[in-house]
Amino acid sequence: MPWCTCHVHGYWLTRYIEETRPGLLKDVLSQRTQRKELEGKIATADGKELGVFWEEMDRELVAHFKHGGKAA
C-alpha cells in the first residue's frame, strides 16, 4: 500500500474510532504498548477477534461513512 493511501486509511480509522468509541484512543495511547497489543485492545473494544479485525474494520469504515458517519 503506498504511504499516502496508508495515511488516508489511518485518518478514517482514527475518525471512526473517535466517533464510535469516544476516548478509546486516548486511553490505549496513554501507555506505551507494542503494535499487536494496541491492535488487540482496539479489536477487543470493538468486539472483534484480532485475526479478522482489519478485514472487518475496512467494511465497517465504508458502511459508517457511506451513511454520513451514522450507524448503518
PDB file of N, CA, C and O in Angstrom:
ATOM      1  N   MET A   1       0.849  -1.169   0.000  1.00  0.00           N
ATOM      2  CA  MET A   1       0.000   0.000   0.000  1.00  0.00           C
ATOM      3  C   MET A   1       0.900   1.239   0.000  1.00  0.00           C
ATOM      4  O   MET A   1       1.780   1.349   0.854  1.00  0.00           O
ATOM      5  N   PRO A   2       0.704   2.160  -0.923  1.00  0.00           N
ATOM      6  CA  PRO A   2       1.514   3.382  -0.934  1.00  0.00           C
ATOM      7  C   PRO A   2       1.339   4.169   0.357  1.00  0.00           C
ATOM      8  O   PRO A   2       0.294   4.087   1.003  1.00  0.00           O
ATOM      9  N   TRP A   3       2.359   4.929   0.733  1.00  0.00           N
ATOM     10  CA  TRP A   3       2.315   5.640   2.013  1.00  0.00           C
ATOM     11  C   TRP A   3       1.110   6.560   2.120  1.00  0.00           C
ATOM     12  O   TRP A   3       0.507   6.641   3.190  1.00  0.00           O
ATOM     13  N   CYS A   4       0.741   7.249   1.062  1.00  0.00           N
ATOM     14  CA  CYS A   4      -0.378   8.190   1.177  1.00  0.00           C
ATOM     15  C   CYS A   4      -1.695   7.450   1.401  1.00  0.00           C
ATOM     16  O   CYS A   4      -2.548   7.933   2.145  1.00  0.00           O
ATOM     17  N   THR A   5      -1.875   6.311   0.784  1.00  0.00           N
ATOM     18  CA  THR A   5      -3.085   5.520   0.991  1.00  0.00           C
ATOM     19  C   THR A   5      -3.166   5.057   2.434  1.00  0.00           C
ATOM     20  O   THR A   5      -4.235   5.064   3.043  1.00  0.00           O
ATOM     21  N   CYS A   6      -2.030   4.659   2.970  1.00  0.00           N
ATOM     22  CA  CYS A   6      -1.977   4.197   4.356  1.00  0.00           C
ATOM     23  C   CYS A   6      -2.339   5.332   5.316  1.00  0.00           C
ATOM     24  O   CYS A   6      -3.051   5.114   6.296  1.00  0.00           O
ATOM     25  N   HIS A   7      -1.850   6.539   5.034  1.00  0.00           N
ATOM     26  CA  HIS A   7      -2.171   7.685   5.883  1.00  0.00           C
ATOM     27  C   HIS A   7      -3.657   8.036   5.805  1.00  0.00           C
ATOM     28  O   HIS A   7      -4.274   8.380   6.813  1.00  0.00           O
ATOM     29  N   VAL A   8      -4.211   7.949   4.628  1.00  0.00           N
ATOM     30  CA  VAL A   8      -5.637   8.234   4.465  1.00  0.00           C
ATOM     31  C   VAL A   8      -6.459   7.195   5.225  1.00  0.00           C
ATOM     32  O   VAL A   8      -7.431   7.537   5.897  1.00  0.00           O
ATOM     33  N   HIS A   9      -6.074   5.954   5.118  1.00  0.00           N
ATOM     34  CA  HIS A   9      -6.747   4.872   5.844  1.00  0.00           C
ATOM     35  C   HIS A   9      -6.670   5.140   7.345  1.00  0.00           C
ATOM     36  O   HIS A   9      -7.661   4.972   8.057  1.00  0.00           O
ATOM     37  N   GLY A  10      -5.513   5.549   7.823  1.00  0.00           N
ATOM     38  CA  GLY A  10      -5.331   5.859   9.238  1.00  0.00           C
ATOM     39  C   GLY A  10      -6.219   7.000   9.701  1.00  0.00           C
ATOM     40  O   GLY A  10      -6.753   6.972  10.809  1.00  0.00           O
ATOM     41  N   TYR A  11      -6.375   8.008   8.845  1.00  0.00           N
ATOM     42  CA  TYR A  11      -7.245   9.140   9.179  1.00  0.00           C
ATOM     43  C   TYR A  11      -8.679   8.665   9.396  1.00  0.00           C
ATOM     44  O   TYR A  11      -9.297   8.981  10.413  1.00  0.00           O
ATOM     45  N   TRP A  12      -9.207   7.902   8.431  1.00  0.00           N
ATOM     46  CA  TRP A  12     -10.599   7.452   8.523  1.00  0.00           C
ATOM     47  C   TRP A  12     -10.790   6.480   9.674  1.00  0.00           C
ATOM     48  O   TRP A  12     -11.834   6.495  10.326  1.00  0.00           O
ATOM     49  N   LEU A  13      -9.792   5.628   9.938  1.00  0.00           N
ATOM     50  CA  LEU A  13      -9.873   4.703  11.064  1.00  0.00           C
ATOM     51  C   LEU A  13      -9.902   5.474  12.379  1.00  0.00           C
ATOM     52  O   LEU A  13     -10.711   5.175  13.257  1.00  0.00           O
ATOM     53  N   THR A  14      -9.027   6.463  12.517  1.00  0.00           N
ATOM     54  CA  THR A  14      -8.992   7.274  13.737  1.00  0.00           C
ATOM     55  C   THR A  14     -10.307   8.012  13.935  1.00  0.00           C
ATOM     56  O   THR A  14     -10.853   8.043  15.038  1.00  0.00           O
ATOM     57  N   ARG A  15     -10.801   8.591  12.880  1.00  0.00           N
ATOM     58  CA  ARG A  15     -12.074   9.324  12.958  1.00  0.00           C
ATOM     59  C   ARG A  15     -13.214   8.388  13.354  1.00  0.00           C
ATOM     60  O   ARG A  15     -14.045   8.736  14.194  1.00  0.00           O
ATOM     61  N   TYR A  16     -13.253   7.206  12.750  1.00  0.00           N
ATOM     62  CA  TYR A  16     -14.290   6.217  13.069  1.00  0.00           C
ATOM     63  C   TYR A  16     -14.231   5.812  14.542  1.00  0.00           C
ATOM     64  O   TYR A  16     -15.253   5.781  15.228  1.00  0.00           O
ATOM     65  N   ILE A  17     -13.030   5.502  15.017  1.00  0.00           N
ATOM     66  CA  ILE A  17     -12.893   5.064  16.416  1.00  0.00           C
ATOM     67  C   ILE A  17     -13.338   6.177  17.361  1.00  0.00           C
ATOM     68  O   ILE A  17     -14.036   5.911  18.340  1.00  0.00           O
ATOM     69  N   GLU A  18     -12.949   7.405  17.082  1.00  0.00           N
ATOM     70  CA  GLU A  18     -13.350   8.512  17.952  1.00  0.00           C
ATOM     71  C   GLU A  18     -14.858   8.757  17.911  1.00  0.00           C
ATOM     72  O   GLU A  18     -15.447   9.137  18.922  1.00  0.00           O
ATOM     73  N   GLU A  19     -15.486   8.545  16.759  1.00  0.00           N
ATOM     74  CA  GLU A  19     -16.934   8.745  16.661  1.00  0.00           C
ATOM     75  C   GLU A  19     -17.708   7.623  17.334  1.00  0.00           C
ATOM     76  O   GLU A  19     -18.760   7.866  17.926  1.00  0.00           O
ATOM     77  N   THR A  20     -17.202   6.398  17.251  1.00  0.00           N
ATOM     78  CA  THR A  20     -17.951   5.254  17.769  1.00  0.00           C
ATOM     79  C   THR A  20     -17.525   4.830  19.173  1.00  0.00           C
ATOM     80  O   THR A  20     -18.310   4.214  19.893  1.00  0.00           O
ATOM     81  N   ARG A  21     -16.308   5.146  19.565  1.00  0.00           N
ATOM     82  CA  ARG A  21     -15.778   4.792  20.886  1.00  0.00           C
ATOM     83  C   ARG A  21     -14.991   5.979  21.444  1.00  0.00           C
ATOM     84  O   ARG A  21     -13.767   5.912  21.562  1.00  0.00           O
ATOM     85  N   PRO A  22     -15.699   7.078  21.791  1.00  0.00           N
ATOM     86  CA  PRO A  22     -15.005   8.275  22.263  1.00  0.00           C
ATOM     87  C   PRO A  22     -14.073   7.976  23.437  1.00  0.00           C
ATOM     88  O   PRO A  22     -14.446   7.296  24.393  1.00  0.00           O
ATOM     89  N   GLY A  23     -12.866   8.497  23.338  1.00  0.00           N
ATOM     90  CA  GLY A  23     -11.889   8.328  24.413  1.00  0.00           C
ATOM     91  C   GLY A  23     -11.055   7.061  24.338  1.00  0.00           C
ATOM     92  O   GLY A  23     -10.064   6.940  25.058  1.00  0.00           O
ATOM     93  N   LEU A  24     -11.430   6.114  23.486  1.00  0.00           N
ATOM     94  CA  LEU A  24     -10.697   4.851  23.408  1.00  0.00           C
ATOM     95  C   LEU A  24      -9.243   5.076  23.009  1.00  0.00           C
ATOM     96  O   LEU A  24      -8.335   4.536  23.641  1.00  0.00           O
ATOM     97  N   LEU A  25      -9.021   5.859  21.979  1.00  0.00           N
ATOM     98  CA  LEU A  25      -7.646   6.078  21.525  1.00  0.00           C
ATOM     99  C   LEU A  25      -6.814   6.775  22.591  1.00  0.00           C
ATOM    100  O   LEU A  25      -5.647   6.436  22.786  1.00  0.00           O
ATOM    101  N   LYS A  26      -7.397   7.733  23.274  1.00  0.00           N
ATOM    102  CA  LYS A  26      -6.673   8.420  24.348  1.00  0.00           C
ATOM    103  C   LYS A  26      -6.266   7.420  25.427  1.00  0.00           C
ATOM    104  O   LYS A  26      -5.145   7.467  25.934  1.00  0.00           O
ATOM    105  N   ASP A  27      -7.173   6.524  25.771  1.00  0.00           N
ATOM    106  CA  ASP A  27      -6.877   5.520  26.794  1.00  0.00           C
ATOM    107  C   ASP A  27      -5.773   4.566  26.356  1.00  0.00           C
ATOM    108  O   ASP A  27      -4.821   4.333  27.101  1.00  0.00           O
ATOM    109  N   VAL A  28      -5.896   4.009  25.144  1.00  0.00           N
ATOM    110  CA  VAL A  28      -4.910   2.997  24.732  1.00  0.00           C
ATOM    111  C   VAL A  28      -3.577   3.622  24.357  1.00  0.00           C
ATOM    112  O   VAL A  28      -2.543   2.960  24.444  1.00  0.00           O
ATOM    113  N   LEU A  29      -3.579   4.882  23.941  1.00  0.00           N
ATOM    114  CA  LEU A  29      -2.324   5.524  23.572  1.00  0.00           C
ATOM    115  C   LEU A  29      -1.638   6.206  24.751  1.00  0.00           C
ATOM    116  O   LEU A  29      -0.516   6.693  24.614  1.00  0.00           O
ATOM    117  N   SER A  30      -2.295   6.247  25.899  1.00  0.00           N
ATOM    118  CA  SER A  30      -1.692   6.887  27.072  1.00  0.00           C
ATOM    119  C   SER A  30      -0.587   6.034  27.677  1.00  0.00           C
ATOM    120  O   SER A  30       0.201   6.516  28.491  1.00  0.00           O
ATOM    121  N   GLN A  31      -0.528   4.778  27.284  1.00  0.00           N
ATOM    122  CA  GLN A  31       0.519   3.871  27.756  1.00  0.00           C
ATOM    123  C   GLN A  31       1.315   3.362  26.566  1.00  0.00           C
ATOM    124  O   GLN A  31       0.761   3.132  25.491  1.00  0.00           O
ATOM    125  N   ARG A  32       2.578   3.192  26.757  1.00  0.00           N
ATOM    126  CA  ARG A  32       3.430   2.680  25.691  1.00  0.00           C
ATOM    127  C   ARG A  32       3.147   1.188  25.512  1.00  0.00           C
ATOM    128  O   ARG A  32       3.282   0.411  26.457  1.00  0.00           O
ATOM    129  N   THR A  33       2.755   0.793  24.304  1.00  0.00           N
ATOM    130  CA  THR A  33       2.440  -0.601  24.024  1.00  0.00           C
ATOM    131  C   THR A  33       2.988  -0.994  22.658  1.00  0.00           C
ATOM    132  O   THR A  33       3.249  -0.145  21.807  1.00  0.00           O
ATOM    133  N   GLN A  34       3.154  -2.274  22.473  1.00  0.00           N
ATOM    134  CA  GLN A  34       3.568  -2.809  21.183  1.00  0.00           C
ATOM    135  C   GLN A  34       2.381  -2.751  20.224  1.00  0.00           C
ATOM    136  O   GLN A  34       1.226  -2.693  20.648  1.00  0.00           O
ATOM    137  N   ARG A  35       2.681  -2.768  18.936  1.00  0.00           N
ATOM    138  CA  ARG A  35       1.636  -2.640  17.916  1.00  0.00           C
ATOM    139  C   ARG A  35       0.545  -3.704  18.057  1.00  0.00           C
ATOM    140  O   ARG A  35      -0.641  -3.377  18.032  1.00  0.00           O
ATOM    141  N   LYS A  36       0.931  -4.960  18.204  1.00  0.00           N
ATOM    142  CA  LYS A  36      -0.066  -6.036  18.308  1.00  0.00           C
ATOM    143  C   LYS A  36      -0.940  -5.867  19.544  1.00  0.00           C
ATOM    144  O   LYS A  36      -2.142  -6.129  19.500  1.00  0.00           O
ATOM    145  N   GLU A  37      -0.339  -5.430  20.641  1.00  0.00           N
ATOM    146  CA  GLU A  37      -1.111  -5.212  21.859  1.00  0.00           C
ATOM    147  C   GLU A  37      -2.109  -4.064  21.650  1.00  0.00           C
ATOM    148  O   GLU A  37      -3.260  -4.154  22.076  1.00  0.00           O
ATOM    149  N   LEU A  38      -1.670  -3.004  21.004  1.00  0.00           N
ATOM    150  CA  LEU A  38      -2.539  -1.873  20.699  1.00  0.00           C
ATOM    151  C   LEU A  38      -3.692  -2.307  19.800  1.00  0.00           C
ATOM    152  O   LEU A  38      -4.849  -1.981  20.064  1.00  0.00           O
ATOM    153  N   GLU A  39      -3.373  -3.044  18.736  1.00  0.00           N
ATOM    154  CA  GLU A  39      -4.410  -3.550  17.833  1.00  0.00           C
ATOM    155  C   GLU A  39      -5.377  -4.457  18.584  1.00  0.00           C
ATOM    156  O   GLU A  39      -6.586  -4.406  18.356  1.00  0.00           O
ATOM    157  N   GLY A  40      -4.844  -5.285  19.477  1.00  0.00           N
ATOM    158  CA  GLY A  40      -5.686  -6.184  20.258  1.00  0.00           C
ATOM    159  C   GLY A  40      -6.663  -5.436  21.149  1.00  0.00           C
ATOM    160  O   GLY A  40      -7.822  -5.831  21.276  1.00  0.00           O
ATOM    161  N   LYS A  41      -6.198  -4.354  21.769  1.00  0.00           N
ATOM    162  CA  LYS A  41      -7.079  -3.556  22.633  1.00  0.00           C
ATOM    163  C   LYS A  41      -8.194  -2.902  21.819  1.00  0.00           C
ATOM    164  O   LYS A  41      -9.348  -2.869  22.247  1.00  0.00           O
ATOM    165  N   ILE A  42      -7.845  -2.391  20.660  1.00  0.00           N
ATOM    166  CA  ILE A  42      -8.857  -1.751  19.817  1.00  0.00           C
ATOM    167  C   ILE A  42      -9.839  -2.786  19.282  1.00  0.00           C
ATOM    168  O   ILE A  42     -11.047  -2.549  19.267  1.00  0.00           O
ATOM    169  N   ALA A  43      -9.325  -3.933  18.845  1.00  0.00           N
ATOM    170  CA  ALA A  43     -10.191  -5.004  18.345  1.00  0.00           C
ATOM    171  C   ALA A  43     -11.147  -5.474  19.441  1.00  0.00           C
ATOM    172  O   ALA A  43     -12.340  -5.647  19.194  1.00  0.00           O
ATOM    173  N   THR A  44     -10.628  -5.678  20.643  1.00  0.00           N
ATOM    174  CA  THR A  44     -11.458  -6.124  21.765  1.00  0.00           C
ATOM    175  C   THR A  44     -12.537  -5.108  22.086  1.00  0.00           C
ATOM    176  O   THR A  44     -13.686  -5.480  22.323  1.00  0.00           O
ATOM    177  N   ALA A  45     -12.182  -3.825  22.098  1.00  0.00           N
ATOM    178  CA  ALA A  45     -13.156  -2.773  22.390  1.00  0.00           C
ATOM    179  C   ALA A  45     -14.252  -2.730  21.333  1.00  0.00           C
ATOM    180  O   ALA A  45     -15.379  -2.317  21.608  1.00  0.00           O
ATOM    181  N   ASP A  46     -13.910  -3.162  20.119  1.00  0.00           N
ATOM    182  CA  ASP A  46     -14.892  -3.175  19.029  1.00  0.00           C
ATOM    183  C   ASP A  46     -15.579  -4.529  18.904  1.00  0.00           C
ATOM    184  O   ASP A  46     -16.399  -4.728  18.008  1.00  0.00           O
ATOM    185  N   GLY A  47     -15.247  -5.469  19.802  1.00  0.00           N
ATOM    186  CA  GLY A  47     -15.892  -6.777  19.807  1.00  0.00           C
ATOM    187  C   GLY A  47     -15.443  -7.688  18.681  1.00  0.00           C
ATOM    188  O   GLY A  47     -16.212  -8.522  18.203  1.00  0.00           O
ATOM    189  N   LYS A  48     -14.188  -7.527  18.253  1.00  0.00           N
ATOM    190  CA  LYS A  48     -13.675  -8.337  17.137  1.00  0.00           C
ATOM    191  C   LYS A  48     -12.473  -9.165  17.565  1.00  0.00           C
ATOM    192  O   LYS A  48     -11.774  -8.830  18.521  1.00  0.00           O
ATOM    193  N   GLU A  49     -12.250 -10.240  16.844  1.00  0.00           N
ATOM    194  CA  GLU A  49     -11.052 -11.049  17.019  1.00  0.00           C
ATOM    195  C   GLU A  49      -9.930 -10.364  16.251  1.00  0.00           C
ATOM    196  O   GLU A  49     -10.155  -9.840  15.160  1.00  0.00           O
ATOM    197  N   LEU A  50      -8.733 -10.363  16.806  1.00  0.00           N
ATOM    198  CA  LEU A  50      -7.610  -9.697  16.155  1.00  0.00           C
ATOM    199  C   LEU A  50      -7.335 -10.255  14.766  1.00  0.00           C
ATOM    200  O   LEU A  50      -6.945  -9.504  13.872  1.00  0.00           O
ATOM    201  N   GLY A  51      -7.525 -11.543  14.566  1.00  0.00           N
ATOM    202  CA  GLY A  51      -7.243 -12.168  13.278  1.00  0.00           C
ATOM    203  C   GLY A  51      -8.097 -11.665  12.123  1.00  0.00           C
ATOM    204  O   GLY A  51      -7.674 -11.734  10.969  1.00  0.00           O
ATOM    205  N   VAL A  52      -9.283 -11.163  12.413  1.00  0.00           N
ATOM    206  CA  VAL A  52     -10.173 -10.661  11.359  1.00  0.00           C
ATOM    207  C   VAL A  52     -10.452  -9.171  11.507  1.00  0.00           C
ATOM    208  O   VAL A  52     -11.256  -8.606  10.765  1.00  0.00           O
ATOM    209  N   PHE A  53      -9.792  -8.545  12.457  1.00  0.00           N
ATOM    210  CA  PHE A  53     -10.046  -7.142  12.777  1.00  0.00           C
ATOM    211  C   PHE A  53      -9.947  -6.230  11.560  1.00  0.00           C
ATOM    212  O   PHE A  53     -10.880  -5.476  11.281  1.00  0.00           O
ATOM    213  N   TRP A  54      -8.838  -6.284  10.833  1.00  0.00           N
ATOM    214  CA  TRP A  54      -8.634  -5.341   9.730  1.00  0.00           C
ATOM    215  C   TRP A  54      -9.628  -5.564   8.594  1.00  0.00           C
ATOM    216  O   TRP A  54     -10.131  -4.601   8.016  1.00  0.00           O
ATOM    217  N   GLU A  55      -9.912  -6.810   8.273  1.00  0.00           N
ATOM    218  CA  GLU A  55     -10.869  -7.099   7.199  1.00  0.00           C
ATOM    219  C   GLU A  55     -12.261  -6.572   7.562  1.00  0.00           C
ATOM    220  O   GLU A  55     -12.926  -5.934   6.747  1.00  0.00           O
ATOM    221  N   GLU A  56     -12.683  -6.845   8.785  1.00  0.00           N
ATOM    222  CA  GLU A  56     -14.000  -6.387   9.223  1.00  0.00           C
ATOM    223  C   GLU A  56     -14.030  -4.872   9.401  1.00  0.00           C
ATOM    224  O   GLU A  56     -15.038  -4.230   9.105  1.00  0.00           O
ATOM    225  N   MET A  57     -12.936  -4.305   9.880  1.00  0.00           N
ATOM    226  CA  MET A  57     -12.889  -2.865  10.111  1.00  0.00           C
ATOM    227  C   MET A  57     -13.014  -2.090   8.805  1.00  0.00           C
ATOM    228  O   MET A  57     -13.682  -1.058   8.757  1.00  0.00           O
ATOM    229  N   ASP A  58     -12.381  -2.577   7.757  1.00  0.00           N
ATOM    230  CA  ASP A  58     -12.491  -1.901   6.467  1.00  0.00           C
ATOM    231  C   ASP A  58     -13.939  -1.849   6.002  1.00  0.00           C
ATOM    232  O   ASP A  58     -14.387  -0.822   5.491  1.00  0.00           O
ATOM    233  N   ARG A  59     -14.670  -2.933   6.170  1.00  0.00           N
ATOM    234  CA  ARG A  59     -16.091  -2.948   5.793  1.00  0.00           C
ATOM    235  C   ARG A  59     -16.897  -1.969   6.661  1.00  0.00           C
ATOM    236  O   ARG A  59     -17.778  -1.265   6.167  1.00  0.00           O
ATOM    237  N   GLU A  60     -16.582  -1.939   7.946  1.00  0.00           N
ATOM    238  CA  GLU A  60     -17.294  -1.027   8.850  1.00  0.00           C
ATOM    239  C   GLU A  60     -17.019   0.428   8.508  1.00  0.00           C
ATOM    240  O   GLU A  60     -17.927   1.258   8.548  1.00  0.00           O
ATOM    241  N   LEU A  61     -15.772   0.741   8.172  1.00  0.00           N
ATOM    242  CA  LEU A  61     -15.424   2.117   7.805  1.00  0.00           C
ATOM    243  C   LEU A  61     -16.249   2.581   6.611  1.00  0.00           C
ATOM    244  O   LEU A  61     -16.826   3.668   6.627  1.00  0.00           O
ATOM    245  N   VAL A  62     -16.297   1.753   5.585  1.00  0.00           N
ATOM    246  CA  VAL A  62     -17.057   2.107   4.381  1.00  0.00           C
ATOM    247  C   VAL A  62     -18.532   2.287   4.722  1.00  0.00           C
ATOM    248  O   VAL A  62     -19.145   3.277   4.321  1.00  0.00           O
ATOM    249  N   ALA A  63     -19.099   1.348   5.449  1.00  0.00           N
ATOM    250  CA  ALA A  63     -20.523   1.423   5.793  1.00  0.00           C
ATOM    251  C   ALA A  63     -20.813   2.646   6.657  1.00  0.00           C
ATOM    252  O   ALA A  63     -21.809   3.337   6.444  1.00  0.00           O
ATOM    253  N   HIS A  64     -19.953   2.912   7.619  1.00  0.00           N
ATOM    254  CA  HIS A  64     -20.159   4.031   8.551  1.00  0.00           C
ATOM    255  C   HIS A  64     -20.174   5.372   7.820  1.00  0.00           C
ATOM    256  O   HIS A  64     -21.093   6.171   7.999  1.00  0.00           O
ATOM    257  N   PHE A  65     -19.166   5.613   7.004  1.00  0.00           N
ATOM    258  CA  PHE A  65     -19.067   6.914   6.361  1.00  0.00           C
ATOM    259  C   PHE A  65     -19.936   7.029   5.114  1.00  0.00           C
ATOM    260  O   PHE A  65     -20.210   8.134   4.646  1.00  0.00           O
ATOM    261  N   LYS A  66     -20.363   5.903   4.584  1.00  0.00           N
ATOM    262  CA  LYS A  66     -21.311   5.924   3.461  1.00  0.00           C
ATOM    263  C   LYS A  66     -22.649   6.493   3.939  1.00  0.00           C
ATOM    264  O   LYS A  66     -23.403   7.083   3.165  1.00  0.00           O
ATOM    265  N   HIS A  67     -22.922   6.303   5.220  1.00  0.00           N
ATOM    266  CA  HIS A  67     -24.168   6.798   5.816  1.00  0.00           C
ATOM    267  C   HIS A  67     -23.945   8.089   6.600  1.00  0.00           C
ATOM    268  O   HIS A  67     -24.676   8.378   7.547  1.00  0.00           O
ATOM    269  N   GLY A  68     -22.950   8.852   6.209  1.00  0.00           N
ATOM    270  CA  GLY A  68     -22.725  10.156   6.829  1.00  0.00           C
ATOM    271  C   GLY A  68     -22.220  10.098   8.250  1.00  0.00           C
ATOM    272  O   GLY A  68     -22.456  11.017   9.034  1.00  0.00           O
ATOM    273  N   GLY A  69     -21.515   9.011   8.596  1.00  0.00           N
ATOM    274  CA  GLY A  69     -20.974   8.902   9.941  1.00  0.00           C
ATOM    275  C   GLY A  69     -21.976   8.415  10.970  1.00  0.00           C
ATOM    276  O   GLY A  69     -21.761   8.548  12.175  1.00  0.00           O
ATOM    277  N   LYS A  70     -23.065   7.856  10.490  1.00  0.00           N
ATOM    278  CA  LYS A  70     -24.081   7.314  11.387  1.00  0.00           C
ATOM    279  C   LYS A  70     -24.115   5.803  11.238  1.00  0.00           C
ATOM    280  O   LYS A  70     -23.716   5.264  10.206  1.00  0.00           O
ATOM    281  N   ALA A  71     -24.585   5.133  12.254  1.00  0.00           N
ATOM    282  CA  ALA A  71     -24.694   3.683  12.198  1.00  0.00           C
ATOM    283  C   ALA A  71     -25.576   3.275  11.023  1.00  0.00           C
ATOM    284  O   ALA A  71     -26.593   3.911  10.747  1.00  0.00           O
ATOM    285  N   ALA A  72     -25.179   2.217  10.341  1.00  0.00           N
ATOM    286  CA  ALA A  72     -25.934   1.753   9.173  1.00  0.00           C
ATOM    287  C   ALA A  72     -27.261   1.140   9.588  1.00  0.00           C
ATOM    288  O   ALA A  72     -28.030   0.696   8.735  1.00  0.00           O
TER     289      ALA A  72
END
